[in-house]
Each structure stands twice: as C-alpha cells, then as structure tokens.
Amino acid sequence: MTASHQNPLLVVTGGAGRIGTFYRAWLAGEQDGAPPAQPWRVRLVDLREPSGARPGDEVTVGDAADMANLDAARHAVKGAHTVLHLAADPSPVAGFYESLLDRNIKATYNILHTATEAGVKRVVFASSVNAVNGYPVSRQSRASDVPFPGNVYGASKAWGEAVCAAFVAQSNGAFSAIAIRIGGVTARAAVNLEVNAETQALRVTYHDLARLFDACVSGAPHVTFAVVNGISNNRYLRMDLEETRQLVGYHPQDDAFALAEENAARAR
C-alpha cells in the first residue's frame, strides 16, 4: 500500500463549484500562499464533472452525486474521515420547492445522517451570512448569535446549522461538526470600490476561506460543535472574528478595503 493510500479521505461535496475548485488546488499547494500539499486523499462529489480534480483523486458525479438521494449520499461519504459539505443552491432567491428542499434541506440531512452512520469524524458545513442577515446592518454579527435569516435560503442554512448540532448531540462524542457562516466570496483581483462599505465588510477572499477550511478540517480537535464566521480581516468587520480566531485558530490575511484600493490604483 502506498503512502498516499494511508492518508485519510476528505470528501468535498460541491467539488465542481468555484469554492470547491479553488480549495482542491489549495490542498495541492498550487495556490499563492498555500501550504505545501496536505496529506489528504480527496473525493470530489458533484452533479457535474469537476475541473479541479488531480491525479489520484476520486470523483463522483451525476446521479451518484445527488445528495437528496440517501443511497447516493451514503456512497459519497463511504470511507471518509472528514466531509466538507459545500453542495447547495447558493441563490438567496431560490425557490423552496423548486430547489432548496432537495439541495439544501434533504441533501444536508442525508450527508449528516450517512456521515454519522459511516463513522465520519467531522463534517464542516458551509453555512452563510444569510443565516443572520435579518439583523440590522448597523449591528455586528457574532458567531454565537442565534440565526435570524433574512430570506428562505438563509433559513435553509440556519436549519443546516441546527441539524449539525442535533447529530453531534446524538453521537455521544463520536462525531463533530463546524458550520461556517461564509460571507461574500471574492477573488483578490476582483475586489473593487464599486460596492458599499457594508458589502465590502462581508468579503472573504478565496485564500482566507481556504485558510478557514484548513483550520476546521484539519485543526480544532477540541471542538465538538461550533458555528464560526467566515470573512477576511477587513478594515471594518461586519461579522466579528474574535470568537472564530480563538475557537479554531483562524488567521485571515486579506483586507477587502485595502485590496479594493490597491486594485483601483493598479488600474489607473
């Protein structure tokens, strides 16, 4: 048996999406600022073929990646040590019966159910700032805030956080979960001055989000269940990061305000 096959298996659902594609390259040490290639075997799961797969990766696509189907979810997580659950409909205006019920509710439940059934150690769940965007924009959100979604998409993410907690509570310490309330994900080069301060303050670069994924996927062994905030180290923080820093050791390096100014100066 080769050394690579002795490494634990990380399953990334939504592996063909823009976040999953970036994170796969990050894990391979191929992105600027990424640590050396990390010791995971990777299985990418998506309804469409992922462009970010590397030699040796496992890929599950099509009907076998339809997480709203319990058997497909069971197949997807088989043998996994950890699951990064990114797959969802990310649209704040997605219809409940048309999409959210299957992709955000049933799929999330099925991943958690089959993960605990299969002995997976941790699920890292991609929640969203939409789970708390019902609070006034003048109020800084904390990771410990109870959900207050401003739309049904956000409610589906709040439900995902809750069902993560339920499976942890039922596991008698055998399983852990971390939900990340992710802000507006943006490439460093795409951050600009054409948005208001409230939007800028919610930015998270792909690089910082990858750092947070690392902290949650590979670190924080003491955490059984937590909700953390996922934005960059912005000049103004729409979401507080102190709890996240302390809990999982997150060290964001980008500031969306500074990046926007640098990008504007470069374009002149």
Protein Blocks (a to p, Z undefined) as FASTA:
>chain_A
ZZklmpccdddehklbmklmmmmmmmnopaghiacddddddddddfbdcfkbcehiacde
hjllmmkbmklmmmmmgoiabdcdfbccfbfkbcfklmmmmmmmmmmmmmmmmmmmnopa
bdcddddfklmmmpcfkbccdfklccddfbfklmmmmmmmmmmmmmmmmnnopaccdddd
ddddddfklpcfkbcfklmmmgccfklmmmmmmmmmmgoklbmbdcdddddfdfbafbac
klmmmmnopacfbdfklmmmmmmmmmZZ
